[in-house]
Amino acid sequence: MAKGSACLILAIAATVRAMAIHTPSRHVALGRIKAMRRAALTSAADASGAAPAGVTPLAALTSGGEDAAEAIEYPGPLTAPQRLLRAATFWSRALPVVFSYLGLQASVNLRERILGRCLEAEECEVLWEEAHTEGAATLKDAITTLKGFYVKTGQIIAARVDLFPKQYTDALSGLTDDFDPMPAALVRKVIEQELLTGDERFDDVFEWFDDAPLGAASIAQVHHARLSAKYGGREVAVKVQRPAIEPKLLGDIANLKALAKGVRSVPSIPVDYYVVFSELEKQLADEFDFVKEATAMERIADALERTPQGEPCAPPVRIPRPVAPLVTRRCLVMEYMDGVPLSRAKAEMERRGVDPDGPEARLFARRLLRALTDAFGRSILETGFFHADPHAGNLFVMRDGSIGLIDFGQVKQISGRAREALAKVIVALADRRSDTDPAELELIGRLALELGVKLRPDAKPEGPAATAMWLFDGSVDALPGGYDMGELSPNSPVKELQSFPGDLVLVGRATVLIKGIAARLGVRWSLAREWAPIARRVLAHSEQRTDAPSRTRFRTVLRTTRQWAAGRASQASARLPPPIRRRLAAAVIRLRKLRGLD
């Protein structure tokens, strides 16, 4: 790992939370929601279905329980002394780590001047490895103590093995914010304040409500419940925001900004992280508004369920729909996703008797790879509006084998100009005939620079093209200019980056996730080739060129029929006995190899 990228260990270069959803003001939006809610209190749907084990039906609760809930008080914002103490704790942990890196850099420079030669790469590597190990332990201890937004920071660092030293990603990989869930009484209090109207009671809205959260995060936690008959009687997930969390998290970001500002002039730090955290501060405010999150869910789901021509199609991933009458700024009721997070998929496979390394698991992984490639390719290139926080916790493996995508607190809208520039890069990469042709490399490099990528002045001429290939084409063995494909290699083109456009950083999060899945499968997967048909359609549309209506209609019908057949086949195979499923999966994999698809 390069020295510069390790100096500011709390920086999150690739995680700018960008939400560009144009929704009405809070009061207008909430007014519309309450009007929708009044209209929704009509006919009742099927309310059958018992509560899960350990969950008490709300009708059985006594009035004493309600009185106890009323006695629950919201935690208030941090007081001035509490804010000062929290900031002092942060600085007391962060500064020694930063100074240790700066001191090590100065020591290395001094030794090189005294000796009159540069230290051997192995010598430098040992010094930096020791610094990383100590810094990672200190950072994990600080995050565990402070919690709040620092937990999210640690989770992001753990997921970005392409940007941070292995010692940090390993130390923080076990971080979870499930260790600090809200008390059930407080959760119910928030729901009562946000959702109940008039003389409604809790059990007027929910038939049963599981007090044990499905998951708890820095901003909110999610519970499983069933709506009452008058609200449709279906199972839902209820996302509840922590009271008074907004000023606490924004204060945490202010500390990170101050840290980044203090090291802006350090030459060994290649990226201006102060700009990154300033943008993060602006965008985080939208993540506290669940009305905007619900809008994002609907918008992306609608886009994926139709072709660019407006024809219906099978979506590559399933997205929960919000229950419109039950959405406010701090509470979001949505469809329940019956599955497990991808992060727990291996344990679930073992529980169900499926070999995680067997043919069934490999076949599922290929479906996952295809689903994510299609979903993000269409979202990024067709509309420019996409899920900006893809990770294993936000991907669900459904009971029928389909893929679900949740948590739309972080979304991004990129401009039409950026979409077209990206589409041109994708097409140029897909159409190239070799990885060494100077003319093709010059074209790809020029298009990459048009995206806003800036490399160091001393970077090789092949640097821009190598960066584009590293980002969008995992099928190559070597990059032009002698660069390496490995993100952590000292010779990676990533090390040549001087600045990276915010739009492309968030696109890069999706590509890194997909590349990682392909690498674990041992599959040579080129996003450029997979996304090229979408990119060509985008460019054709921008040039006012369209196919004949009859031809478009036939292609749409054929594609929809194939998707429908594939979906039905997947559902049918999920119901087969395990031995037959394993044989079927093995046969499919052998067929793919015979056809040269692997």
Buried (B, 14 or more C-beta within 10 A) or exposed (E): BBBBBBBBBBBBBBBBBBBBBEBEEEEEBBEBBEEBBEEBEEEEEEBEEEBEEEBEBBEEBEEEBBEEBEEBEEEEBBEEEEBEEBBEBBBEBBEEBBEBBBEBBEEBEEBEEEEEEEBEEEEBEEBBBEBBBBBBBBBBEBBEEBBBBBBBBBBBBBBBBBBBBBBBBBBBEEBBBEEBBBEBBBBBBBBBEBBEEEEEBBBBBBBBBBBEBBBBBBBBBBBBBBBBBBBBBBBBBBBBBBBEBBEBBBBBBBBBBBBBBEBEEBEBBBBBBBBBBBBBBBBBEBBBBBBBBBBBBBBBBEBBEEBBBEBEBBBBBBBBEBBBBBBBBBBBBBBBBEBBBBEBBBEBBEEEEBEBEBBBBBBBBBBBBBBBBBBBBBBBBBBBBBBBBBBBBBBBBBEBBBBBBBBBBBBBBBEEEBBBBBBBBBBBBBBBEEBEEEEBBBBBBBBBBBBBBBBEEEBBBBBBBBBBBBBBBBEBEEBBBEBBBEBBEEEBBBBBBEBBBBBBBBBBBBBBBBBBBBEEBEBEBBBBBBBBBBBBBBBEBEEEEEEEEEEBEEBBEEBBEEBEEEBEEBEEBEEEEEEEBBEBBBEBBEEBEEEEEB
